[in-house]
């Protein structure tokens, strides 16, 4: 099936349906997929087209680019949605300004993937106070009341599954490097905490995280950060990166140093390039992902909210306030089953 076609019947259980290696360890309570009933009223119903404003950080490739592409395609296929999409930017202040401009076009709903949740919360609150419901995607806003609904991936689950995979592969002994995403955002903190919790639970002090630095989900920074770590650390058994695109730079640093035979590496996100590397074998062993189809789901959620409707599969006549997309582990054993989901 096409990458984005995880449609409404799958909203409440969006797992990819493949075996997750290293996933035998049960994730701690409270981190699995969840839905919470919304307490705030839905947008008004209408028989005309639904006007949806959409804003996400800018990207010309990778997971973030797929987010925007999937939102546009879903709006087009629904047929009764007018999508007002801002040109993506990578600066939070610029994104907030763009959202202000979108709000001036009087949308029925705002779908927002914030560059930074804290920085975009005020403009999301402004939308909510003006009667424009907000659907937050991937990154949560600082104030729960700023969003009518939120759809996120299980970032803690990504870290948890990665930690279990490392425990299995290293047999709870070795030195590990962690290349994080953007420092301070919930995605990074959750992926890091889940990883550390799983390693601690499985291995106690048997696996040491000898270096942990952010590289902002950017390949070039992944390259430079890993180059410095390779110079400082003489024994590295494995590298956990928070993003497949960023991992391309990390891979280049390791290969340039001719140290690819000393360690293995994992990513996150599920890029096609990562899956190709996993299938080929070698340095890149696994990726941990939830699908960027969540933006298509967010467009569907926004449409239902604007019409005052809910999911057909639920008794409640409203869209849940929180949906969490579960994480999946992809290794050489199952990559062919999910390779079509690569972006």
N, C-alpha and C positions, 0 to 999 in steps of 0.2 A: 504494500500500500504506500501512497506518497507520504512523505515525512510529516506533513501537517494534518493528515486526516485522522486525528484522534478526536472524534466528535463527541457530542453530548452524552451518548450512552456510556462513555468511558470516563466522564468527569470525576466520578466518585471513587474510581479505582484505576488510576492512570499508570499502573505498573506496566512495563513493557512485556511482561509475561515470559521472561527467559530466566534460566537458572542463574543465580548470583553466586559466583565463586567466593569463598570466604564469608558467605552470608549465613552460616549455620549459627553463629552467635546471635542471640536475640537482641535486637536493639532496645535500649532502655525505654521504659514506659514514657509516653508523651511525645515520641519522635516519629511515630508511624503516620501514614496518611490520615488526615482528619478533615471533617467538615463541621463548621459551627453555624448554627442558624443565625441569620441576620436579625438584628434588633431594630435597625433603622428602616424606615419605609422605602419601598422601591420607587423608581421614577414613574411618572404618569404614563398610562397606556396611550397608544396612538395607532391609527391605521396607516399613516403615511410613513415615508422613509425615516429611519432612525439616524440622527446625526451624531456620529461618534468622533470625538477628538482623540488623537493618538500621538504619544510622545515617548521616544526611547533614545538612549544614547546613540551617537553616530558610529557606524562601522561599515566597511565595504566588503567584509568577509567574516566567516566564522559564525559563532553562536548568536552574537548580537545582530548581525546582518540577517540571519535566518529568522530572528524574532520579528523584525520589521517586515520582511518578505511574507511571512506567514500571516501577519495581521492584515496586510493589504490583500492577499489572496482570499482570505476568509471573508472579508468585507465584500469583495467582488462576487464571490460565489453565493453569498446569502441573498444578494439581489435587492434587498430593501434597506441597505445600509449606505449612508453617505459618509465616507471616511475623510476626516480632516487631519492629515498627517503632517507634522512638522518635520523639517529636515533635521536629521540627527546631529547632535553636537556632543562633545565630550567634556564640557564644562558645566558644572551644576548651575551657576548663575545664569549662563546663557540658556540652559534648558528651562529654568524658571521663567525667564523672559518670554521664551517661545510658548510656554503653557499659558501665560497671561494673554498672549496674542490669540491663541486658540480659544480661550474662554470668551474673548470678545466677539467670536463668531457664533455664540449662543448654542453650543452643542447640547445634546440631550444627556450625554455621558462622557466622561473623560477616562480613557485607558492610559495608564502612566507606568512606565518602567523607569524609576528615578535613577539618575546617575549616582546620587547619594540620597538615601532615605531622609536623613535629617534636613538636608538643604532644600529638598523639594516638599517637605511637609507643609510649610506655610501656604504655598500656592495651592496645594491639594485641599487644605482646610478652607481656603477662600472659595474654591469651587464648590465644596460641600455646603458651605454657608449660603452660597448663591443658589442652592437647589440643584446643582449639577452633581450627580453621584459619581464617585471615583472608583475605578477598578485598578488596584495596584498589581503589578506583575513582577515576580521574581524577587524584588527587594522591598521589604516592608517599610512603611512610613513610621516616623517617630511617635506619632499619636494614633492609636487605634481608630479613633473617631474620624480621622481624616479620610479614610477609605470606606466606601459602602461594602466592598468585597475585595479580597486579596487572593491571588493564586500564586503560589510559590513552589519551588522545588524543595525536596528534602535535603537541604545542604548538610545538616548534621548527619543524615543518613549516608550521604556521599562519603563524609569523613569516617563514619563508623565502618562502612563496608571496606574502605581503603585500609583502615587500621587492621581489620581482620585479615585482609588479603596479605598485608605485610607480615603479620604474625605467622600466617601459614607458610609463606614463601621463605621467610628468614628463620623459621623455627624458633622464633622469639630470641634471636641473638643477632646483633649487628648495629651498625651506625647508619642513621637515616638523615637525609636532608629534606626539608620542607620548603617549597617555593610557593608562597602564598599569593593571593590576588591583591585587591586594594585594601590597604591597612584600615582597620576601623569599621568597615561595613559588615552587616550581619552575615552576608554570604561567606566572607572570608573567616569571620570568627566562628561560625557554625562548622565549616569544613575543617577548620583546625581543631576545634574542641572535640568533634566526633572522632577524629583520627587519634588524638591523644587519649581520649577515654577508652577507645577500643584497645589500643596498645597497652595501656596500663592494666586494664582488666585481664587481658590475655597473657601478658608477658611480665607484668610488674616492672622491674628495671632492666629487663634483658635486652630491650631495644632502646638505644640512645638517639635522641634527636640532636645531632651535633651542630646543626645550623638551621635557622628558620628566618626567612626574609621575604618581604613582599616584592613582587615584580609587576603589579598593577594590571595583570591579565594581558600584558603586551609582550610579543615575541622578542623584540630588541632588548627590552629590559630583562627578560628572562635570560637572554644570552649573557649580558654583562654581569648580572647578579651571580649566575652559576659559574662564570669564569673566575670571579673573586673567591667563591667558595671552594672551587677546585684547587686553587692555589693555597688556600689555608688548610684544607682537610686532606690528609694523605690516605685515609681509609674511609671510603663511602661504599656502603653495600646496596643502597636503594635510595631513590628520589621520589618523593610524593609532590606532584605539582597540582595546583588548584584549577588548571585550565589547559585544554588541549592546544589551543592556539599559542598560549604562552610557552607551553612545553616544547614547541618547535625550536624556540631559541635555546632552551635548556638542553635539548638533544644536540643542537649544533655545538654548544660549548663542550659537552662531554665528548663528542666525536672529534672535535678539533684538538682536544687534549689527548686523544687516543686512549681514553679510559672506559670506553663502552663495554669492554669485557669484564670490568670490575664490578659492575652494578646493574640493576634494572631500574626502570622508571615507569611511573603511571601518570595518567592525566585525569582530566574531568571535563565533561561536556559532550563528548561523543562526536567529534569532528570526523569527516570522511578520511582525512589524512592520518589521523590517529588510528582509525580502524584498519586502514591499509597497512600501517606499520605493525599493528598487533597481529594481523593475519600473516605477515611475512616472518614474524618471529624476530628475536634479538633483544635489543635494549628496551624497546617499548612493549611492556607486558600487558597492560590493562588500562581501561578508562572507566570512569564512574559517571553516570549521567542521569539527567532527566531531560525531557525533550523540549526543544524550543517551540514545539507546537502549542505550548501553553499560551502564547500570544493569540493564536487563533481561538483557543478556548475563551480567553479574556474578551475577545470581540463578541463571541456568542453570549457570554455572561452579560456584557454591557447591553446588548440588544434586548435580552430578556428583562433586565432591570428597567430599561426605558419603557418597555411595554407592560410593566407590572406583572410579569409572568415568572414562572419558576421552571425547574427541570421536570420533564414529563415523568422521569423515573422516581421522583419524590412526591410524597403526599402533600408536603408544605408548598403553598403556591408562591414561593419566593426563592431567589438564588441564595445559597449559603454564603456566609460572610467570609469563610476561609476554606480554601481547598489546597491541599498539599500533594504535590506529585511525587510519588516514591522514587527512590534511587535504584539503579540497577548496575551491577558489575558486568563489564564486558571483557572477556579474555579470548585467547586463541580458541578456546573450547566452544564458545558460543557466538563469536563475532559474525559468522556468516548469517546467523539467524536475525541479526539486528543491523546489518551493514547498510541496508536501505534507509535506515533512520539517520545515517550520517549526513552532516550538512557541509 
